[in-house]
Structure formats: structure tokens, C-alpha cells
Amino acid sequence: MRIDKAKIRDPLPKQDKSRTKQRVSTYTESYKGEYYNIEINKLIPFKNQSRKIFDKKSLEELAKTIELHGIRQPLTVLPSEEQEGKYEIVSGERRWKAAQIIKLSRVPCLILQDRSAAEEIALIENVQRKNLHPLELMKGFKNLLDKGVCKNHQEVADKIGVARTVVVETLGLSKLPSSTQSLLINKKVKSREILRKLLKSPHEDHVQIIKDIDNKKLTYFNVNKTIKKRKNKFISIYLHQNNLIFDEDKNANLTSDQKEEVKNYLRKLISRL
């Protein structure tokens, strides 16, 4: 059953009606509790969320899926300490953003009350997400240590399921100045080679190093675009259902040198047959 279409009930006493939210029960093998269909404008991102980059195309694809099938997994939220009546999204921010695209008014949410437990859940989930930028991962690892969820690098590695060397190298990115970090995230530069080069280079060279990456990409793109433009086939020979097919572009205008080059190639081809 789609949870966003589930039956809504109100178990609170009549005198508490002013405080009610739309609520339904949800049961799984590992959890038995209740989730609330909360108004989408009452949700805000979790303040300790590591992920800052949300790919627009993947969000639009998720929005289409939600529009067809609904939200099958409730968001996990926590009452905000800073904004009364609001809830911070501990997990499920992508679902929330996708729901906004298709203009849903409410989304199903599991409400946590234990902030310390929520902090740990959010921190662990943040660093286990796919396609995180290395700098987002670095902030996630750092939060695990700063919040006391993990005591050292080895504990971070054990909890996340990566090698200790990965944790140490990723945390080393914190040495990059904030201006460089912002530029890397905005440009979506994730190359391990480039990140290592930046760490070894003077801060004043960082902007130029990142600009050089853009120039290389531009040059590569232009070269490939030129090559594609040059590929104008005027004759093709291929087998189809054991029959030879000759396909010629009779409108192709070849120079005399090109014609001679084709003749020479065909002679060589015939000699090999």
C-alpha cells in the first residue's frame, strides 16, 4: 500500500484537537510506530546535513517516480529547536525536494524525539550516501569526531566500512582554504589527483590550477567536436543477412586528391581479398 495514500486517523483526545497532525500507523519487521503526514512547508533541512549538492536531473527523475508511485519510505524528522513548529529533516531531504517539484502539500514523516540519537543517525547516513563530493565526505567524517560519535579515525573507518587510510586522507582535505573548497564544490571537481595537487601547492596557486582544469576540458571538447564534424561518410560496405550492401552518398564532393586516395585504398583492399 502506498503510504501517502494510507488511511488517516486521529487518536488524540477531543480536547487536544488543536494540536493534532494527520497521523497513521506504520509497521515493519524492525519498527512499530507512527508517522505523520506533515505539511511540506513545515520541514527544513537538518542543520548538520553534510550534503550540499543535489543534482537537478536526478531530483526531477525522483519527482516523476514519486508522482507515479508515491513516497514509499517516510522521511525521518526532528522537532526544530530554533524554529517553532518546524521539523528538521534528518534523512530524506532528496525526497522532500522532489516532492516540492511536483507540489505535494504533505509528506509522510517519522518523528524522532531523542536529539542525540537523531544526530548520530544523521551523521552516519550523511557519510554513507552515494556520490558525495570528497569535501562533503570530509565534513561528515569531521562531524562524527566533533560530535563524539567516533573517538578516532579507526572508529570512523569501522562505522562507515572503509579503510582507515581513506578516512585520514579525506580528513586531510580540511587543510584546504574555505575559498578553494567552495570553488571545488561549485566546479564539481572530485579528482583525487587534483585534490592531492592542491594540498601540495601554495594557496595562491589554487584558483589557477582549477582554471587549468576547465581549460583542458574545453580544449578536449573542442577537439572532439571538430573530429565529429570531419566524419562525413560517403561510402559504406557492410553485410546484411549475408548480403553485401553498398551505400554511397552521391552528393559527396571529393577533391581530386581525395578521389585518388580512395582509389589507392580500394586497390590495396582488393589485393588483400
FENMO-V629803 format. One record per helix or strand. SS is the DSSP state (h for helix, s for strand). FROM is the first residue (numbers start at 1). TO is the last residue. Records with the same first field share a line. If there is no record, write none. Layout:
SS: FROM-TO  FROM-TO
This chain:
h: 3-5  14-19  40-42  56-69  93-101  115-127  134-146  153-160  164-175  178-187  192-200  203-230  256-272
s: 9-9  22-27  32-39  43-45  75-79  87-91  106-112  235-240  243-248
